[in-house]
Amino acid sequence: MPDTGNAGDAVWVVGVGNPLARDEGVGPAAVERLKRESLPAGTRLLDAGTDFLAAMTEFAGAGHVILIDAMRAGGTPGTLYRMMLEELEERASRAGLQLSGHGFDLLQAVALARAAGLRIPPTVVFGVEPGEVAFGEGLSPAVEAAMPELAAAVRREIARVA
């Protein structure tokens, strides 16, 4: 996607996850899907893979960030969750909410970035309840079936903050 607009005005959609661990790859899969859609100018897409901490420096000056990741929150596979980053941090500390199992946890990366003085833009997190987390490529049928709804939710969020 072309680099358009001022970085401070940009809306970054960031997919986090490991596409070699089935549903852990929902973030990168969503970004790939969104690349085929018409999105507003100033929208930037980033597949952060499993190194969210390194990717944070790319969008630190963004106007808004939309993160997509696998999230175990007790729902059925394919369930979508939407929350602000601060809400996610609170819920995770209270209820033991588990984000993806890849490498460095998303919330640990955010805490480390804050400690290093990195600005965290207003951030909305879309989590998808995984069904299959094991070595292999491709999403489970339940998570694949949720992809159109996830893409529509992300497009609505972009429109809301853009």
PyRosetta script that sets phi, psi and omega in degrees:
from pyrosetta import init, pose_from_sequence

init()
pose = pose_from_sequence("MPDTGNAGDAVWVVGVGNPLARDEGVGPAAVERLKRESLPAGTRLLDAGTDFLAAMTEFAGAGHVILIDAMRAGGTPGTLYRMMLEELEERASRAGLQLSGHGFDLLQAVALARAAGLRIPPTVVFGVEPGEVAFGEGLSPAVEAAMPELAAAVRREIARVA")
pose.set_psi(1, 136.1)
pose.set_omega(1, -179.2)
pose.set_phi(2, -64.7)
pose.set_psi(2, 150.0)
pose.set_omega(2, 179.0)
pose.set_phi(3, -82.0)
pose.set_psi(3, 107.5)
pose.set_omega(3, -176.6)
pose.set_phi(4, -123.9)
pose.set_psi(4, 150.2)
pose.set_omega(4, 173.8)
pose.set_phi(5, 77.6)
pose.set_psi(5, 170.7)
pose.set_omega(5, 177.1)
pose.set_phi(6, -73.3)
pose.set_psi(6, 137.0)
pose.set_omega(6, -178.2)
pose.set_phi(7, -56.1)
pose.set_psi(7, -34.4)
pose.set_omega(7, 179.9)
pose.set_phi(8, -71.7)
pose.set_psi(8, -18.1)
pose.set_omega(8, 177.9)
pose.set_phi(9, -96.5)
pose.set_psi(9, -12.7)
pose.set_omega(9, -172.7)
pose.set_phi(10, -68.9)
pose.set_psi(10, 149.0)
pose.set_omega(10, 169.8)
pose.set_phi(11, -106.9)
pose.set_psi(11, 118.3)
pose.set_omega(11, 179.0)
pose.set_phi(12, -99.5)
pose.set_psi(12, 129.7)
pose.set_omega(12, 172.1)
pose.set_phi(13, -106.9)
pose.set_psi(13, 117.4)
pose.set_omega(13, -172.4)
pose.set_phi(14, -119.4)
pose.set_psi(14, 119.6)
pose.set_omega(14, 176.0)
pose.set_phi(15, -96.2)
pose.set_psi(15, 128.3)
pose.set_omega(15, -178.9)
pose.set_phi(16, -116.0)
pose.set_psi(16, 136.7)
pose.set_omega(16, 175.0)
pose.set_phi(17, 149.1)
pose.set_psi(17, 174.5)
pose.set_omega(17, -176.5)
pose.set_phi(18, -113.9)
pose.set_psi(18, 105.6)
pose.set_omega(18, -179.0)
pose.set_phi(19, -67.9)
pose.set_psi(19, -6.3)
pose.set_omega(19, 176.5)
pose.set_phi(20, -94.2)
pose.set_psi(20, 8.9)
pose.set_omega(20, 179.2)
pose.set_phi(21, -127.9)
pose.set_psi(21, 44.9)
pose.set_omega(21, 177.2)
pose.set_phi(22, 52.1)
pose.set_psi(22, -115.1)
pose.set_omega(22, -173.0)
pose.set_phi(23, -69.4)
pose.set_psi(23, -12.6)
pose.set_omega(23, 173.1)
pose.set_phi(24, -65.2)
pose.set_psi(24, -15.2)
pose.set_omega(24, -179.8)
pose.set_phi(25, -93.3)
pose.set_psi(25, 17.0)
pose.set_omega(25, -176.9)
pose.set_phi(26, -62.9)
pose.set_psi(26, -36.4)
pose.set_omega(26, 179.7)
pose.set_phi(27, -62.4)
pose.set_psi(27, -55.2)
pose.set_omega(27, 176.8)
pose.set_phi(28, -60.7)
pose.set_psi(28, -35.9)
pose.set_omega(28, 178.5)
pose.set_phi(29, -64.0)
pose.set_psi(29, -39.7)
pose.set_omega(29, 178.8)
pose.set_phi(30, -66.0)
pose.set_psi(30, -41.2)
pose.set_omega(30, 178.3)
pose.set_phi(31, -62.4)
pose.set_psi(31, -42.9)
pose.set_omega(31, 178.3)
pose.set_phi(32, -61.1)
pose.set_psi(32, -40.8)
pose.set_omega(32, 178.3)
pose.set_phi(33, -63.8)
pose.set_psi(33, -44.5)
pose.set_omega(33, -178.1)
pose.set_phi(34, -66.7)
pose.set_psi(34, -26.1)
pose.set_omega(34, 177.1)
pose.set_phi(35, -62.0)
pose.set_psi(35, -24.8)
pose.set_omega(35, -178.7)
pose.set_phi(36, -89.6)
pose.set_psi(36, 0.9)
pose.set_omega(36, -177.3)
pose.set_phi(37, -108.9)
pose.set_psi(37, 160.2)
pose.set_omega(37, 176.6)
pose.set_phi(38, -84.9)
pose.set_psi(38, 116.7)
pose.set_omega(38, -178.8)
pose.set_phi(39, -118.1)
pose.set_psi(39, 155.4)
pose.set_omega(39, -179.3)
pose.set_phi(40, -60.4)
pose.set_psi(40, 150.7)
pose.set_omega(40, 174.6)
pose.set_phi(41, -56.6)
pose.set_psi(41, 144.3)
pose.set_omega(41, -179.1)
pose.set_phi(42, 90.7)
pose.set_psi(42, -2.5)
pose.set_omega(42, 176.5)
pose.set_phi(43, -89.0)
pose.set_psi(43, 129.8)
pose.set_omega(43, 179.1)
pose.set_phi(44, -120.7)
pose.set_psi(44, 138.0)
pose.set_omega(44, -179.2)
pose.set_phi(45, -111.8)
pose.set_psi(45, 137.9)
pose.set_omega(45, -179.1)
pose.set_phi(46, -141.4)
pose.set_psi(46, 124.5)
pose.set_omega(46, 170.5)
pose.set_phi(47, -90.3)
pose.set_psi(47, 104.6)
pose.set_omega(47, -178.1)
pose.set_phi(48, -84.0)
pose.set_psi(48, -7.7)
pose.set_omega(48, -178.1)
pose.set_phi(49, 58.3)
pose.set_psi(49, -136.9)
pose.set_omega(49, -179.2)
pose.set_phi(50, -99.3)
pose.set_psi(50, 1.6)
pose.set_omega(50, -177.9)
pose.set_phi(51, -109.8)
pose.set_psi(51, 66.3)
pose.set_omega(51, -178.7)
pose.set_phi(52, -61.0)
pose.set_psi(52, -37.0)
pose.set_omega(52, -178.9)
pose.set_phi(53, -59.1)
pose.set_psi(53, -46.1)
pose.set_omega(53, 179.2)
pose.set_phi(54, -65.5)
pose.set_psi(54, -36.2)
pose.set_omega(54, -178.3)
pose.set_phi(55, -69.9)
pose.set_psi(55, -24.2)
pose.set_omega(55, -176.2)
pose.set_phi(56, -59.1)
pose.set_psi(56, -32.3)
pose.set_omega(56, -179.2)
pose.set_phi(57, -65.8)
pose.set_psi(57, -25.5)
pose.set_omega(57, -180.0)
pose.set_phi(58, -71.0)
pose.set_psi(58, -34.5)
pose.set_omega(58, -175.0)
pose.set_phi(59, -114.8)
pose.set_psi(59, 15.7)
pose.set_omega(59, -178.6)
pose.set_phi(60, -60.1)
pose.set_psi(60, -30.1)
pose.set_omega(60, -179.1)
pose.set_phi(61, -95.2)
pose.set_psi(61, 9.5)
pose.set_omega(61, -176.9)
pose.set_phi(62, -66.7)
pose.set_psi(62, 159.2)
pose.set_omega(62, 173.5)
pose.set_phi(63, -74.1)
pose.set_psi(63, -42.0)
pose.set_omega(63, -179.9)
pose.set_phi(64, -149.1)
pose.set_psi(64, 152.6)
pose.set_omega(64, 176.3)
pose.set_phi(65, -128.5)
pose.set_psi(65, 138.4)
pose.set_omega(65, 172.8)
pose.set_phi(66, -119.3)
pose.set_psi(66, 115.0)
pose.set_omega(66, -179.8)
pose.set_phi(67, -100.0)
pose.set_psi(67, 142.1)
pose.set_omega(67, 175.9)
pose.set_phi(68, -126.8)
pose.set_psi(68, 126.5)
pose.set_omega(68, -177.5)
pose.set_phi(69, -155.2)
pose.set_psi(69, 162.9)
pose.set_omega(69, 171.3)
pose.set_phi(70, -71.2)
pose.set_psi(70, 145.0)
pose.set_omega(70, -178.6)
pose.set_phi(71, -148.0)
pose.set_psi(71, 118.6)
pose.set_omega(71, 175.8)
pose.set_phi(72, -87.3)
pose.set_psi(72, 109.7)
pose.set_omega(72, -179.4)
pose.set_phi(73, -131.0)
pose.set_psi(73, 12.0)
pose.set_omega(73, 174.3)
pose.set_phi(74, 94.5)
pose.set_psi(74, 1.5)
pose.set_omega(74, 178.9)
pose.set_phi(75, -84.5)
pose.set_psi(75, -179.6)
pose.set_omega(75, 175.7)
pose.set_phi(76, -77.9)
pose.set_psi(76, 152.8)
pose.set_omega(76, 179.7)
pose.set_phi(77, -53.5)
pose.set_psi(77, 134.5)
pose.set_omega(77, -178.9)
pose.set_phi(78, 94.6)
pose.set_psi(78, -7.5)
pose.set_omega(78, 177.9)
pose.set_phi(79, -64.0)
pose.set_psi(79, 134.8)
pose.set_omega(79, 178.4)
pose.set_phi(80, -98.4)
pose.set_psi(80, 141.8)
pose.set_omega(80, 176.1)
pose.set_phi(81, -125.7)
pose.set_psi(81, 142.7)
pose.set_omega(81, 175.5)
pose.set_phi(82, -132.5)
pose.set_psi(82, 128.3)
pose.set_omega(82, 176.3)
pose.set_phi(83, -158.6)
pose.set_psi(83, 156.0)
pose.set_omega(83, 173.9)
pose.set_phi(84, -70.4)
pose.set_psi(84, 153.8)
pose.set_omega(84, -178.5)
pose.set_phi(85, -55.9)
pose.set_psi(85, -42.5)
pose.set_omega(85, -178.8)
pose.set_phi(86, -63.3)
pose.set_psi(86, -38.2)
pose.set_omega(86, 177.4)
pose.set_phi(87, -65.5)
pose.set_psi(87, -41.4)
pose.set_omega(87, 178.4)
pose.set_phi(88, -61.5)
pose.set_psi(88, -44.2)
pose.set_omega(88, 178.9)
pose.set_phi(89, -60.7)
pose.set_psi(89, -42.8)
pose.set_omega(89, 179.4)
pose.set_phi(90, -65.2)
pose.set_psi(90, -47.2)
pose.set_omega(90, -179.3)
pose.set_phi(91, -63.7)
pose.set_psi(91, -39.3)
pose.set_omega(91, -179.0)
pose.set_phi(92, -64.9)
pose.set_psi(92, -39.7)
pose.set_omega(92, -179.2)
pose.set_phi(93, -72.6)
pose.set_psi(93, -33.3)
pose.set_omega(93, -179.7)
pose.set_phi(94, -78.4)
pose.set_psi(94, -46.9)
pose.set_omega(94, -167.7)
pose.set_phi(95, -109.8)
pose.set_psi(95, 0.9)
pose.set_omega(95, -179.3)
pose.set_phi(96, 69.8)
pose.set_psi(96, 30.7)
pose.set_omega(96, 177.7)
pose.set_phi(97, -58.1)
pose.set_psi(97, 134.7)
pose.set_omega(97, -177.5)
pose.set_phi(98, -112.9)
pose.set_psi(98, 120.0)
pose.set_omega(98, 171.8)
pose.set_phi(99, -82.4)
pose.set_psi(99, -177.9)
pose.set_omega(99, -174.1)
pose.set_phi(100, -45.5)
pose.set_psi(100, 154.6)
pose.set_omega(100, -178.2)
pose.set_phi(101, -90.3)
pose.set_psi(101, 7.1)
pose.set_omega(101, -176.9)
pose.set_phi(102, -81.6)
pose.set_psi(102, 130.8)
pose.set_omega(102, 170.6)
pose.set_phi(103, 37.4)
pose.set_psi(103, -125.2)
pose.set_omega(103, -175.4)
pose.set_phi(104, -80.0)
pose.set_psi(104, 121.0)
pose.set_omega(104, -178.8)
pose.set_phi(105, -58.8)
pose.set_psi(105, 142.8)
pose.set_omega(105, -179.8)
pose.set_phi(106, -53.5)
pose.set_psi(106, -46.5)
pose.set_omega(106, -177.6)
pose.set_phi(107, -69.9)
pose.set_psi(107, -32.8)
pose.set_omega(107, 174.8)
pose.set_phi(108, -65.2)
pose.set_psi(108, -40.1)
pose.set_omega(108, 179.1)
pose.set_phi(109, -64.2)
pose.set_psi(109, -41.9)
pose.set_omega(109, 178.3)
pose.set_phi(110, -62.8)
pose.set_psi(110, -44.6)
pose.set_omega(110, 179.9)
pose.set_phi(111, -62.1)
pose.set_psi(111, -42.8)
pose.set_omega(111, 179.3)
pose.set_phi(112, -65.3)
pose.set_psi(112, -41.4)
pose.set_omega(112, 178.8)
pose.set_phi(113, -62.9)
pose.set_psi(113, -42.4)
pose.set_omega(113, 177.6)
pose.set_phi(114, -62.4)
pose.set_psi(114, -42.8)
pose.set_omega(114, -179.9)
pose.set_phi(115, -62.9)
pose.set_psi(115, -29.5)
pose.set_omega(115, 179.0)
pose.set_phi(116, -85.6)
pose.set_psi(116, 0.0)
pose.set_omega(116, 177.3)
pose.set_phi(117, 87.2)
pose.set_psi(117, 11.2)
pose.set_omega(117, 179.4)
pose.set_phi(118, -77.0)
pose.set_psi(118, 133.9)
pose.set_omega(118, 179.0)
pose.set_phi(119, -74.7)
pose.set_psi(119, 130.1)
pose.set_omega(119, 175.8)
pose.set_phi(120, -102.3)
pose.set_psi(120, 113.2)
pose.set_omega(120, -179.5)
pose.set_phi(121, -65.1)
pose.set_psi(121, 164.5)
pose.set_omega(121, 172.5)
pose.set_phi(122, -53.4)
pose.set_psi(122, 127.3)
pose.set_omega(122, -170.6)
pose.set_phi(123, -131.1)
pose.set_psi(123, 128.0)
pose.set_omega(123, 172.8)
pose.set_phi(124, -105.9)
pose.set_psi(124, 135.7)
pose.set_omega(124, 179.6)
pose.set_phi(125, -112.5)
pose.set_psi(125, 126.7)
pose.set_omega(125, 170.0)
pose.set_phi(126, -105.1)
pose.set_psi(126, 117.0)
pose.set_omega(126, 176.7)
pose.set_phi(127, -105.2)
pose.set_psi(127, 148.5)
pose.set_omega(127, 176.7)
pose.set_phi(128, -125.3)
pose.set_psi(128, 125.1)
pose.set_omega(128, 178.9)
pose.set_phi(129, -65.3)
pose.set_psi(129, 120.3)
pose.set_omega(129, 180.0)
pose.set_phi(130, -77.7)
pose.set_psi(130, 154.3)
pose.set_omega(130, 174.7)
pose.set_phi(131, -108.5)
pose.set_psi(131, -44.9)
pose.set_omega(131, -178.0)
pose.set_phi(132, -124.4)
pose.set_psi(132, 118.0)
pose.set_omega(132, 175.7)
pose.set_phi(133, -124.1)
pose.set_psi(133, 96.0)
pose.set_omega(133, -178.5)
pose.set_phi(134, -158.1)
pose.set_psi(134, 164.5)
pose.set_omega(134, 178.8)
pose.set_phi(135, -58.6)
pose.set_psi(135, 128.7)
pose.set_omega(135, 178.0)
pose.set_phi(136, 150.9)
pose.set_psi(136, 161.2)
pose.set_omega(136, -179.4)
pose.set_phi(137, -103.4)
pose.set_psi(137, 156.9)
pose.set_omega(137, 177.1)
pose.set_phi(138, 90.9)
pose.set_psi(138, 148.5)
pose.set_omega(138, 180.0)
pose.set_phi(139, -83.1)
pose.set_psi(139, 154.1)
pose.set_omega(139, 174.8)
pose.set_phi(140, -66.0)
pose.set_psi(140, 159.0)
pose.set_omega(140, 179.1)
pose.set_phi(141, -55.9)
pose.set_psi(141, -38.6)
pose.set_omega(141, -179.0)
pose.set_phi(142, -66.2)
pose.set_psi(142, -42.5)
pose.set_omega(142, -179.8)
pose.set_phi(143, -73.5)
pose.set_psi(143, -39.3)
pose.set_omega(143, 176.3)
pose.set_phi(144, -59.7)
pose.set_psi(144, -40.2)
pose.set_omega(144, 179.9)
pose.set_phi(145, -65.6)
pose.set_psi(145, -24.9)
pose.set_omega(145, -179.8)
pose.set_phi(146, -83.9)
pose.set_psi(146, -10.9)
pose.set_omega(146, -174.9)
pose.set_phi(147, -60.2)
pose.set_psi(147, -42.5)
pose.set_omega(147, 177.5)
pose.set_phi(148, -61.4)
pose.set_psi(148, -41.2)
pose.set_omega(148, 178.4)
pose.set_phi(149, -65.4)
pose.set_psi(149, -40.6)
pose.set_omega(149, 178.0)
pose.set_phi(150, -62.8)
pose.set_psi(150, -46.5)
pose.set_omega(150, 179.9)
pose.set_phi(151, -61.3)
pose.set_psi(151, -41.2)
pose.set_omega(151, 178.7)
pose.set_phi(152, -64.6)
pose.set_psi(152, -40.6)
pose.set_omega(152, 178.9)
pose.set_phi(153, -64.5)
pose.set_psi(153, -40.2)
pose.set_omega(153, 178.8)
pose.set_phi(154, -66.5)
pose.set_psi(154, -42.7)
pose.set_omega(154, 177.6)
pose.set_phi(155, -60.8)
pose.set_psi(155, -41.6)
pose.set_omega(155, 177.3)
pose.set_phi(156, -62.5)
pose.set_psi(156, -39.6)
pose.set_omega(156, 179.3)
pose.set_phi(157, -66.0)
pose.set_psi(157, -41.8)
pose.set_omega(157, 177.6)
pose.set_phi(158, -59.2)
pose.set_psi(158, -47.0)
pose.set_omega(158, -179.5)
pose.set_phi(159, -62.1)
pose.set_psi(159, -35.7)
pose.set_omega(159, -179.0)
pose.set_phi(160, -67.5)
pose.set_psi(160, -39.3)
pose.set_omega(160, -173.9)
pose.set_phi(161, -98.3)
pose.set_psi(161, -15.6)
pose.set_omega(161, -176.5)
pose.set_phi(162, -74.0)
pose.dump_pdb("model.pdb")
